[in-house]
Amino acid sequence: MTILEKAKEVVAATLEVAINDFSYPPQTELGDLSLACFIMAKKSKRNPVLVAKDLEEQYKNSPQLKGVVKEITAAGAYLNFFLEPEYLAKNLLKEIKTGKDKFGQNNSGAKQSIMIEYSNGNTHKEYHVGHLRNICYGEAVARLLSANGYKVIPVSYINDFGIHVAKTLWFWDDYLRRIGEAAKGLDKGYLLGKCYSAASQKIAEYDKAKVEVAEVMKALEGRTGKMYKLWQTTRKWSVDYFARVYKDLGVNFKDIFYESEFIDQGLKIVADLLKKGI
């Protein structure tokens, strides 16, 4: 039984109403518990607003509610209850002490499997604060569901085969020459991200860049040649770089899917659908 449910029992017994008559206000500033007075008003053939006001006067100094309810206010046809912060804190600390590491956990998920996909990054790019938000958000959802009895399957889908990769590889050698000694000792995954940023700027200044990048992309899709070998090497740098980030954050994915592993299957499905006129 939750703290609010315990408080509800006390209030219900004092006012001689059913526990199910209570609800939670839509906004916290309205109170912790709310009692609609429509049924009582119907029984007594009175205005529910007046019933709520009378109940406020009758119970605002009730000794039975002392230590549990701090304030009672009538709001239209509703009677709202604000619980004593000390009552909430004392009971919460008691629950934490009793539950220990199991505090807050339940089995409402009934072991149902649920897949959570998050942190869908791009290889050959740098991890930044925007990615951090996504990882933390996804991990928080995964852990909350796990604490609620779900069998959580955390996964990530990484784009390791897009045009952004071609841009990075197209400029990689030039970028290393430009920064020279500054590259020594730096994480290679991080360097790839910096190269991508520099490549994007270079493409905007160089007329033939789009054509050359398209050629790199074509080589990657063909999965042969120098550029494809460079992709294999640099892809591993990015994957290792991501793994270090996940380790630092305590994030463990059940599976990580990569676009390069599924793109051919996707193209086949598209081709089959087109044949069927879909």
VOBA-1610 file (N, C-alpha, C; in pm, whole numbers, padded with zeros to 5 digits, always signed):
BEGIN
Met+00084-00120+00000Met+00000+00000+00000Met+00088+00125+00000Thr+00056+00220-00088Thr+00136+00342-00097Thr+00102+00438+00017Ile+00188+00538+00033Ile+00166+00639+00137Ile+00034+00711+00115Leu+00004+00746-00010Leu-00121+00815-00041Leu-00241+00727-00011Glu-00229+00599-00037Glu-00340+00507-00009Glu-00365+00495+00141Lys-00256+00497+00219Lys-00271+00494+00366Lys-00341+00619+00415Ala-00300+00734+00360Ala-00362+00861+00397Ala-00509+00862+00356Lys-00536+00804+00240Lys-00673+00797+00189Lys-00763+00718+00285Glu-00709+00609+00341Glu-00784+00528+00436Glu-00823+00608+00560Val-00727+00687+00610Val-00752+00768+00730Val-00861+00872+00702Val-00849+00941+00591Val-00945+01046+00554Val-01083+00985+00528Ala-01087+00872+00457Ala-01214+00806+00425Ala-01286+00763+00553Ala-01211+00706+00648Ala-01271+00662+00775Ala-01325+00781+00855Thr-01252+00891+00853Thr-01294+01011+00928Thr-01421+01072+00870Leu-01426+01082+00735Leu-01542+01144+00670Leu-01656+01044+00645Glu-01628+00915+00676Glu-01728+00808+00657Glu-01772+00799+00510Val-01674+00794+00422Val-01698+00776+00279Val-01614+00659+00230Ala-01640+00613+00108Ala-01564+00501+00051Ala-01429+00549-00002Ile-01331+00463+00009Ile-01195+00495-00041Ile-01199+00526-00190Asn-01282+00454-00264Asn-01292+00473-00409Asn-01354+00606-00449Asp-01409+00677-00351Asp-01468+00808-00381Asp-01361+00915-00405Phe-01239+00885-00365Phe-01130+00982-00379Phe-01063+00971-00515Ser-01008+01081-00558Ser-00928+01085-00681Ser-00807+01174-00654Tyr-00717+01181-00752Tyr-00601+01268-00740Tyr-00625+01393-00825Pro-00606+01511-00769Pro-00628+01635-00844Pro-00542+01640-00970Pro-00592+01703-01076Pro-00515+01711-01202Pro-00390+01797-01191Gln-00388+01887-01092Gln-00272+01973-01070Gln-00231+01967-00923Thr-00100+01958-00898Thr-00052+01940-00760Thr-00086+02058-00669Glu-00100+02178-00726Glu-00132+02293-00642Glu-00274+02287-00586Leu-00356+02194-00641Leu-00493+02179-00591Leu-00501+02086-00471Gly-00394+02012-00445Gly-00393+01921-00330Gly-00337+01786-00364Asp-00336+01697-00262Asp-00284+01561-00280Asp-00396+01461-00304Leu-00514+01489-00244Leu-00632+01404-00261Leu-00752+01493-00288Ser-00849+01438-00360Ser-00969+01516-00391Ser-01093+01429-00374Leu-01199+01489-00315Leu-01325+01418-00294Leu-01437+01493-00365Ala-01499+01426-00464Ala-01612+01486-00533Ala-01736+01474-00444Cys-01814+01582-00436Cys-01929+01585-00344Cys-02064+01566-00412Phe-02063+01522-00536Phe-02187+01508-00613Phe-02281+01402-00555Ile-02226+01284-00519Ile-02309+01175-00468Ile-02372+01214-00334Met-02290+01272-00246Met-02342+01318-00116Met-02448+01425-00134Ala-02426+01514-00229Ala-02523+01622-00254Ala-02654+01565-00307Lys-02644+01462-00390Lys-02765+01401-00447Lys-02847+01333-00338Lys-02777+01265-00247Lys-02845+01196-00137Lys-02916+01295-00045Ser-02850+01407-00018Ser-02907+01508+00073Ser-02990+01614+00000Lys-02998+01602-00133Lys-03072+01697-00217Lys-03027+01841-00194Arg-02893+01855-00195Arg-02835+01989-00174Arg-02739+02022-00288Asn-02697+02145-00296Asn-02600+02190-00394Asn-02462+02133-00357Pro-02395+02063-00452Pro-02264+02003-00420Pro-02159+02105-00378Val-02169+02228-00427Val-02074+02333-00387Val-02090+02365-00240Leu-02215+02371-00194Leu-02243+02399-00052Leu-02202+02282+00036Val-02222+02161-00014Val-02181+02041+00060Val-02030+02043+00083Ala-01954+02075-00022Ala-01807+02081-00011Ala-01765+02187+00090Lys-01834+02303+00087Lys-01800+02412+00179Lys-01830+02372+00324Asp-01943+02305+00345Asp-01979+02261+00480Asp-01880+02158+00534Leu-01838+02065+00447Leu-01741+01964+00488Leu-01606+02026+00524Glu-01568+02130+00451Glu-01444+02202+00482Glu-01450+02258+00624Glu-01560+02323+00657Glu-01577+02382+00791Glu-01581+02273+00898Gln-01646+02164+00866Gln-01665+02056+00964Gln-01536+01983+00999Tyr-01448+01965+00899Tyr-01331+01879+00921Tyr-01196+01950+00920Lys-01196+02082+00900Lys-01066+02149+00887Lys-00983+02144+01016Asn-01049+02127+01129Asn-00976+02116+01257Asn-00999+01980+01322Ser-01030+01880+01241Ser-01060+01747+01294Ser-00939+01685+01363Pro-00952+01641+01490Pro-00839+01577+01560Pro-00797+01444+01495Gln-00896+01375+01430Gln-00864+01247+01364Gln-00769+01265+01245Leu-00774+01384+01184Leu-00690+01410+01067Leu-00559+01480+01102Lys-00545+01517+01228Lys-00424+01588+01271Lys-00301+01500+01251Gly-00198+01559+01195Gly-00075+01485+01167Gly-00074+01417+01032Val-00193+01407+00968Val-00202+01346+00836Val-00238+01452+00731Val-00339+01532+00763Val-00385+01635+00671Val-00345+01773+00724Lys-00279+01849+00641Lys-00236+01984+00680Lys-00346+02087+00656Glu-00417+02073+00544Glu-00516+02173+00506Glu-00627+02110+00422Ile-00751+02158+00442Ile-00865+02115+00362Ile-00926+02239+00298Thr-00946+02231+00167Thr-01007+02346+00098Thr-01117+02299+00003Ala-01226+02375+00000Ala-01334+02346-00094Ala-01306+02422-00223Ala-01316+02351-00336Ala-01297+02413-00468Ala-01413+02371-00555Gly-01515+02456-00560Gly-01637+02419-00632Gly-01704+02303-00563Ala-01731+02196-00639Ala-01798+02079-00582Ala-01698+01974-00531Tyr-01573+02014-00516Tyr-01469+01921-00471Tyr-01410+01966-00337Leu-01374+01867-00257Leu-01305+01893-00131Leu-01162+01842-00146Asn-01065+01931-00138Asn-00926+01895-00162Asn-00847+01888-00032Phe-00758+01789-00023Phe-00679+01765+00098Phe-00530+01780+00068Phe-00463+01859+00149Phe-00318+01874+00141Phe-00258+01797+00258Leu-00175+01700+00229Leu-00117+01616+00334Leu-00001+01685+00403Glu+00022+01646+00528Glu+00133+01701+00606Glu+00266+01653+00547Pro+00357+01746+00514Pro+00488+01706+00461Pro+00562+01612+00555Glu+00548+01634+00685Glu+00617+01549+00783Glu+00564+01405+00778Tyr+00432+01393+00759Tyr+00370+01261+00748Tyr+00424+01187+00625Leu+00431+01260+00513Leu+00481+01201+00388Leu+00627+01161+00402Ala+00709+01251+00458Ala+00853+01225+00471Ala+00880+01107+00562Lys+00811+01106+00677Lys+00832+00998+00775Lys+00799+00862+00715Asn+00684+00854+00646Asn+00643+00727+00587Asn+00730+00688+00468Leu+00774+00787+00392Leu+00862+00759+00278Leu+00995+00703+00325Leu+01053+00765+00428Leu+01180+00717+00482Leu+01166+00576+00539Lys+01050+00551+00598Lys+01023+00417+00653Lys+01019+00314+00541Glu+00953+00350+00429Glu+00944+00259+00314Glu+01081+00233+00252Ile+01161+00340+00243Ile+01297+00326+00187Ile+01381+00235+00275Lys+01370+00253+00406Lys+01447+00173+00501Lys+01406+00026+00493Thr+01276+00002+00478Thr+01225-00135+00470Thr+01259-00200+00335Gly+01236-00125+00229Gly+01257-00179+00095Gly+01401-00190+00053Lys+01486-00102+00110Lys+01628-00098+00075Lys+01646-00093-00077Asp+01726-00184-00135Asp+01753-00179-00279Asp+01629-00209-00364Lys+01527-00266-00301Lys+01405-00301-00374Lys+01301-00188-00369Phe+01333-00078-00302Phe+01237+00032-00289Phe+01195+00084-00427Gly+01065+00100-00444Gly+01011+00155-00568Gly+00987+00052-00676Gln+01026-00073-00653Gln+01008-00177-00754Gln+00874-00247-00737Asn+00818-00294-00847Asn+00693-00370-00842Asn+00687-00463-00963Asn+00579-00540-00972Asn+00566-00638-01081Asn+00450-00605-01174Ser+00418-00477-01189Ser+00306-00438-01275Ser+00330-00475-01422Gly+00457-00490-01460Gly+00489-00527-01598Gly+00469-00674-01627Ala+00457-00753-01520Ala+00429-00898-01531Ala+00522-00970-01629Lys+00649-00931-01629Lys+00752-00995-01712Lys+00726-00983-01863Gln+00642-00888-01903Gln+00620-00868-02046Gln+00747-00812-02109Ser+00780-00860-02229Ser+00900-00812-02299Ser+00870-00680-02368Ile+00962-00587-02355Ile+00946-00458-02421Ile+01082-00409-02470Met+01089-00373-02599Met+01214-00328-02657Met+01221-00175-02655Ile+01331-00121-02606Ile+01353+00022-02603Ile+01472+00053-02693Glu+01448+00134-02796Glu+01555+00169-02890Glu+01598+00314-02865Tyr+01726+00334-02840Tyr+01775+00470-02816Tyr+01925+00480-02845Ser+01975+00602-02837Ser+02115+00631-02868Ser+02152+00589-03010Asn+02067+00623-03105Asn+02092+00586-03244Asn+02191+00684-03308Gly+02317+00660-03284Gly+02420+00751-03331Gly+02464+00723-03474Asn+02555+00804-03521Asn+02617+00786-03653Asn+02767+00765-03633Thr+02819+00659-03693Thr+02965+00643-03689Thr+03028+00759-03768His+03157+00778-03749His+03232+00883-03819His+03184+01023-03781Lys+03117+01032-03666Lys+03077+01161-03610Lys+03111+01163-03463Glu+03121+01281-03407Glu+03155+01296-03266Glu+03031+01285-03179Tyr+03046+01226-03061Tyr+02938+01227-02963Tyr+02936+01363-02894His+02818+01424-02882His+02810+01555-02816His+02695+01555-02714Val+02667+01670-02654Val+02570+01678-02545Val+02429+01638-02590Gly+02396+01660-02718Gly+02266+01618-02769Gly+02250+01466-02764His+02358+01395-02796His+02356+01249-02786His+02345+01205-02640Leu+02412+01278-02552Leu+02410+01244-02410Leu+02267+01248-02356Arg+02191+01350-02398Arg+02052+01362-02353Arg+01972+01239-02397Asn+01990+01198-02522Asn+01916+01085-02576Asn+01951+00955-02504Ile+02080+00935-02477Ile+02123+00814-02406Ile+02061+00810-02267Cys+02071+00923-02194Cys+02021+00928-02057Cys+01869+00910-02052Tyr+01801+00971-02148Tyr+01655+00960-02153Tyr+01613+00815-02177Gly+01676+00752-02277Gly+01644+00613-02309Gly+01678+00518-02195Glu+01793+00540-02134Glu+01836+00453-02023Glu+01743+00469-01903Ala+01697+00591-01877Ala+01604+00616-01766Ala+01473+00541-01788Val+01420+00547-01911Val+01296+00476-01944Val+01316+00325-01928Ala+01428+00275-01977Ala+01458+00131-01967Ala+01464+00086-01821Arg+01529+00165-01737Arg+01544+00126-01595Arg+01412+00137-01519Leu+01332+00240-01551Leu+01201+00254-01486Leu+01110+00136-01521Leu+01110+00097-01648Leu+01028-00017-01689Leu+01077-00146-01624Ser+01208-00161-01615Ser+01266-00279-01550Ser+01225-00286-01403Ala+01225-00170-01337Ala+01185-00164-01195Ala+01037-00192-01178Asn+00961-00181-01287Asn+00817-00209-01284Asn+00784-00350-01335Gly+00884-00435-01337Gly+00860-00576-01366Gly+00860-00616-01512Tyr+00899-00524-01602Tyr+00906-00559-01743Tyr+01040-00626-01774Lys+01041-00713-01874Lys+01165-00768-01926Lys+01211-00673-02037Val+01305-00587-02006Val+01345-00480-02097Val+01458-00525-02189Ile+01443-00495-02317Ile+01546-00528-02417Ile+01597-00396-02476Pro+01705-00339-02420Pro+01758-00213-02473Pro+01843-00237-02597Val+01811-00165-02704Val+01886-00181-02830Val+01917-00044-02890Ser+02011-00044-02983Ser+02045+00079-03054Ser+02064+00047-03202Tyr+02028+00144-03288Tyr+02044+00128-03432Tyr+02142+00235-03480Ile+02256+00192-03529Ile+02364+00284-03566Ile+02373+00298-03718Asn+02376+00421-03764Asn+02393+00448-03907Asn+02543+00455-03938Asp+02596+00348-03993Asp+02739+00340-04023Asp+02765+00336-04174Phe+02663+00371-04254Phe+02678+00351-04398Phe+02617+00464-04481Gly+02593+00579-04421Gly+02528+00688-04491Gly+02625+00781-04562Ile+02570+00886-04622Ile+02651+00982-04697Ile+02748+01056-04607His+02713+01066-04477His+02804+01134-04384His+02937+01059-04373Val+02930+00926-04386Val+03052+00844-04382Val+03138+00874-04505Ala+03074+00883-04619Ala+03147+00913-04744Ala+03215+01048-04735Lys+03150+01146-04676Lys+03208+01280-04661Lys+03334+01275-04574Thr+03325+01199-04464Thr+03441+01188-04373Thr+03559+01120-04441Leu+03533+01008-04507Leu+03640+00932-04572Leu+03701+01009-04689Trp+03618+01084-04760Trp+03664+01167-04872Trp+03769+01268-04826Phe+03754+01319-04704Phe+03842+01426-04656Phe+03946+01378-04554Trp+03943+01250-04519Trp+04024+01200-04408Trp+04173+01228-04422Asp+04233+01190-04532Asp+04377+01208-04550Asp+04416+01357-04546Asp+04338+01440-04615Asp+04364+01584-04614Asp+04354+01641-04473Tyr+04255+01594-04400Tyr+04233+01645-04263Tyr+04353+01613-04174Leu+04402+01488-04182Leu+04518+01449-04101Leu+04640+01534-04134Arg+04659+01562-04263Arg+04772+01646-04304Arg+04756+01789-04249Arg+04634+01838-04247Arg+04609+01976-04200Arg+04639+01993-04052Ile+04596+01894-03972Ile+04615+01912-03827Ile+04749+01858-03779Gly+04815+01774-03861Gly+04951+01727-03832Gly+04972+01674-03691Glu+05064+01736-03617Glu+05104+01690-03483Glu+04988+01690-03385Ala+04891+01776-03407Ala+04778+01788-03316Ala+04696+01659-03307Ala+04709+01572-03409Ala+04633+01447-03413Ala+04690+01341-03319Lys+04818+01356-03286Lys+04885+01254-03204Lys+04824+01248-03064Gly+04793+01126-03022Gly+04741+01105-02886Gly+04591+01125-02873Leu+04525+01176-02980Leu+04381+01198-02973Leu+04305+01070-03009Asp+04191+01052-02948Asp+04107+00937-02977Asp+04066+00939-03125Lys+04082+00827-03194Lys+04054+00823-03338Lys+03905+00841-03369Gly+03821+00790-03280Gly+03678+00811-03298Gly+03641+00958-03289Tyr+03704+01026-03197Tyr+03684+01171-03180Tyr+03737+01246-03304Leu+03851+01204-03353Leu+03911+01265-03472Leu+03821+01253-03594Leu+03755+01138-03607Leu+03663+01119-03720Leu+03550+01222-03717Gly+03501+01249-03596Gly+03395+01348-03580Gly+03441+01486-03621Lys+03564+01521-03583Lys+03620+01651-03621Lys+03643+01658-03772Cys+03683+01545-03829Cys+03703+01540-03974Cys+03571+01562-04047Tyr+03464+01501-03998Tyr+03333+01518-04061Tyr+03292+01666-04064Ser+03314+01736-03951Ser+03280+01879-03944Ser+03361+01959-04045Ala+03492+01927-04051Ala+03580+01997-04146Ala+03542+01965-04289Ala+03503+01840-04314Ala+03463+01799-04449Ala+03338+01874-04494Ser+03243+01890-04405Ser+03119+01961-04439Ser+03148+02105-04481Gln+03244+02164-04413Gln+03282+02302-04446Gln+03355+02306-04580Lys+03444+02209-04603Lys+03521+02203-04727Lys+03429+02182-04849Ile+03328+02096-04832Ile+03234+02066-04941Ile+03162+02192-04988Ala+03131+02280-04891Ala+03061+02405-04925Ala+03149+02500-05007Glu+03282+02479-04998Glu+03376+02569-05066Glu+03428+02512-05199Tyr+03411+02381-05220Tyr+03475+02312-05332Tyr+03369+02260-05429Asp+03371+02308-05552Asp+03266+02280-05650Asp+03249+02131-05682Lys+03361+02059-05695Lys+03355+01919-05738Lys+03334+01822-05622Ala+03321+01876-05503Ala+03313+01791-05383Ala+03197+01692-05387Lys+03079+01737-05426Lys+02961+01650-05425Lys+02978+01531-05518Val+03038+01555-05631Val+03062+01447-05727Val+03160+01346-05669Glu+03268+01397-05608Glu+03371+01310-05551Glu+03318+01231-05432Val+03236+01295-05350Val+03175+01226-05235Val+03081+01116-05285Ala+03007+01144-05390Ala+02917+01045-05449Ala+02995+00923-05498Glu+03116+00945-05553Glu+03201+00835-05598Glu+03246+00749-05480Val+03278+00817-05368Val+03317+00743-05247Val+03201+00657-05200Met+03079+00716-05199Met+02960+00643-05156Met+02935+00521-05244Lys+02959+00538-05373Lys+02941+00428-05468Lys+03039+00314-05439Ala+03162+00352-05404Ala+03264+00252-05370Ala+03225+00175-05243Leu+03169+00248-05147Leu+03126+00182-05022Leu+03013+00085-05049Glu+02918+00127-05130Glu+02805+00040-05162Glu+02849-00084-05240Gly+02956-00069-05319Gly+03012-00183-05393Gly+03092-00276-05304Arg+03131-00226-05186Arg+03205-00303-05085Arg+03336-00360-05140Thr+03403-00278-05219Thr+03535-00318-05270Thr+03626-00196-05276Gly+03756-00221-05285Gly+03851-00113-05307Gly+03904-00046-05181Lys+03988+00055-05206Lys+04058+00127-05100Lys+03964+00194-05000Met+03861+00260-05053Met+03769+00332-04966Met+03689+00238-04875Tyr+03655+00123-04929Tyr+03580+00026-04848Tyr+03668-00027-04734Lys+03796-00051-04765Lys+03890-00095-04660Lys+03909+00013-04554Leu+03916+00138-04599Leu+03928+00250-04506Leu+03802+00258-04419Trp+03686+00233-04480Trp+03560+00233-04405Trp+03562+00126-04296Gln+03611+00008-04330Gln+03616-00101-04232Gln+03702-00064-04112Thr+03817-00002-04142Thr+03909+00038-04034Thr+03850+00149-03947Thr+03802+00254-04012Thr+03752+00371-03939Thr+03620+00341-03868Arg+03541+00253-03925Arg+03415+00213-03860Arg+03444+00152-03724Lys+03547+00066-03718Lys+03584+00003-03590Lys+03627+00109-03488Trp+03696+00213-03534Trp+03735+00321-03442Trp+03612+00384-03378Ser+03511+00410-03462Ser+03388+00472-03412Ser+03314+00379-03317Val+03304+00252-03355Val+03233+00154-03272Val+03301+00142-03135Asp+03433+00138-03135Asp+03508+00131-03009Asp+03490+00259-02927Tyr+03486+00371-02996Tyr+03465+00503-02933Tyr+03328+00507-02864Phe+03224+00458-02935Phe+03090+00452-02877Phe+03087+00361-02755Ala+03156+00247-02766Ala+03158+00149-02657Ala+03216+00209-02530Arg+03319+00294-02545Arg+03379+00360-02428Arg+03281+00458-02364Val+03206+00528-02448Val+03105+00621-02397Val+02999+00545-02318Tyr+02949+00435-02375Tyr+02846+00355-02309Tyr+02898+00298-02177Lys+03023+00254-02176Lys+03082+00199-02054Lys+03091+00304-01945Asp+03135+00424-01982Asp+03146+00534-01885Asp+03010+00569-01824Leu+02905+00556-01904Leu+02770+00591-01859Leu+02696+00473-01795Gly+02755+00355-01799Gly+02690+00237-01740Gly+02573+00188-01821Val+02578+00207-01954Val+02469+00166-02043Val+02507+00035-02112Asn+02417-00063-02105Asn+02443-00193-02166Asn+02330-00231-02260Phe+02360-00234-02389Phe+02260-00272-02488Phe+02257-00423-02507Lys+02136-00477-02519Lys+02122-00620-02548Lys+02171-00648-02689Asp+02138-00557-02782Asp+02182-00569-02922Asp+02208-00431-02979Ile+02306-00423-03068Ile+02330-00301-03145Ile+02323-00340-03292Phe+02230-00277-03364Phe+02211-00306-03506Phe+02279-00197-03588Tyr+02340-00237-03699Tyr+02411-00142-03785Tyr+02348-00140-03924Glu+02335-00020-03978Glu+02271-00005-04110Glu+02341-00090-04216Ser+02473-00100-04209Ser+02548-00176-04310Ser+02507-00324-04312Glu+02453-00372-04200Glu+02413-00512-04191Glu+02272-00535-04247Phe+02195-00427-04261Phe+02055-00443-04300Phe+02017-00373-04429Ile+02108-00290-04482Ile+02073-00211-04600Ile+02040-00299-04721Asp+02113-00408-04739Asp+02086-00497-04853Asp+01948-00564-04840Gln+01914-00604-04717Gln+01782-00663-04694Gln+01672-00561-04722Gly+01698-00437-04680Gly+01601-00329-04703Gly+01579-00303-04850Leu+01687-00300-04926Leu+01677-00277-05071Leu+01601-00391-05141Lys+01623-00514-05092Lys+01553-00629-05149Lys+01403-00618-05123Ile+01368-00577-05001Ile+01226-00561-04968Ile+01161-00454-05056Val+01235-00343-05076Val+01185-00235-05163Val+01163-00287-05305Ala+01260-00361-05356Ala+01250-00417-05492Ala+01130-00509-05505Asp+01109-00594-05405Asp+00996-00688-05406Asp+00863-00614-05404Leu+00857-00508-05324Leu+00733-00431-05316Leu+00703-00359-05448Leu+00810-00306-05510Leu+00792-00238-05639Leu+00741-00334-05746Lys+00792-00459-05743Lys+00746-00562-05838Lys+00596-00588-05822Lys+00551-00580-05698Lys+00409-00604-05669Lys+00323-00481-05691Gly+00388-00371-05734Gly+00314-00249-05760Gly+00280-00171-05634Ile+00350-00201-05528Ile+00327-00131-05400Ile+00427-00017-05388
//
